[in-house]
Amino acid sequence: MLNVEAYNSFASVGSDHRIVSARVRLSLRKKKAEPRKKQYDWELFRSRRDIQDQYTVEVLNRFQPLQEQEPDESATDRYGRFIKATEEAAESVVPIKKRRRKKRHSEDSRVTEARDMLNRAYETYRKDTTEENRQVYSLAKKKLKETYIAVEEEDLNSKIREVEKAHVNCKHGQSWKLINDITNRRTTRKGQLEGSTQEERIENWYNHFKTLLGDPPSITEEDEEITTVFEDLGTRDGPFDQEEYEKARKSLVEGKACGEDGIPPEVLKRCKGLDTIILDFCNKALIEGEKPEQWSLLNIIPIPKSGDLRLGSNYRGISLSSLVAKTFNRMLLNRIRPAVDEHLRYNQNGFREGRSTVGHILALHRLIEGIKSHSLPAIITFIDFKKAFDTIHRGKMLKILQAYGIPERIVSAIGRLYENTRAKVTTPDGDTKPFRIQAGVLQGDTLAPYLFVTVLDYALRVAIQGKEEELSFQLMRRRSRRVGPRVVVDLDFADDIALLS
């Protein structure tokens, strides 16, 4: 479509429709689009207890009888049957999501009534062109215009109230959708990556993300031993119980996208009759080391950033993983964090409960104020690692976790999650073939940020410990041999670090 223009015809012919002119260029190319997946109405599912109960029964009826017939099957096959049972139950019970049609202002009953009045006045004036009929016709046109304005203002005020309500309820995605609707902001077109054919674009997506995530990090001493930092911290490593599962499940947010297995958060949160099955998958992964391979496949969604969208570097990849695997990782995190957190360096605020970047910003602000007011010499070096989360060496990470006193069973469970991890890119042109991810912590995972912080804690501990007095900025000088100086060496928020000296 070229040179598209719209013309208002209300003033000339009295119509509330617009004339559109455009040059149309036809292409004989046919796009090979993959069949659309069924979109189920999980929002309706959340509000209907009868659908939830019926769905649970359907899943149990399809999954449990086969479970008894094949007791020796692998975790991957068993989880595959569970996925199939949830898919069939959704198709049988959950309604298809209806496409919401945007209501036009012209369809409002008040506008319709004013338009009918205008049409009648126009017909009367056309049959009898008296001054009185002309005035009635003019008033009808004015009335229709005023009605349009009133309806538009009412709709705008309603949307503004919805934005405020969504903001108060921390539904920021909904807020931005409404703001974009109010401002008529167009969403960025996806699938603009360079490539003349569908197959070429898919190959370009594959090459970009494989290069970004698929290459192992280069390290100097892979077999270097990590000395013990903390002894056994008393972290539980037995089977998960129902209470732990309930706590982990509360962290799931409904309405979010699911992973490759297609199990949405609503199923985990609402269908409590499936708790035993899901808890069994998690305990077998922890105790017996039987991890379903479906947990290791990520779907990467490219999200446009600014710049030339023909280049893959101007897209941010968002990874979608299995929510059952995320629940398993959340239970691991809930065991690890209370024991390890109190031993991490106080300087780190990233991904720690009760900490935020605001505290460090305030601390830096006060330090700079004091340095300026007392004319003190100081150097602040800001560090932001390139691709920090994507370049962690997984073997080293597991050794560091063991050195921090985390039980071997939990470390082994984490290690299995990082074995044979694969990803595929989901694009408007179709999915790429899977590729292996050999470095970094898992994107979009609940446990990954804390693992990263633990690894970084070890690196900074090795670099700084014992040298604080000579490397740091002194807040207060040493008073005696017993009373040392008060110093600050670094302020950290995950991989964003400020070194002070």
PyMOL commands that set and color helices and strands:
alter all, ss='L'
color gray80, all
select helices_A, chain A and resi 10-13+42-47+49-69+75-93+105-107+109-127+131-168+172-183+198-213+242-250+265-270+272-288+293-296+312-314+323-341+357-373+394-403+408-417+448-464+468-471
alter helices_A, ss='H'
color red, helices_A
select strands_A, chain A and resi 2-8+18-23+297-304+315-320+380-384+422-427+430-431+435-436+473-476+486-488+490-493+496-500
alter strands_A, ss='S'
color yellow, strands_A
deselect
rebuild
show_as cartoon
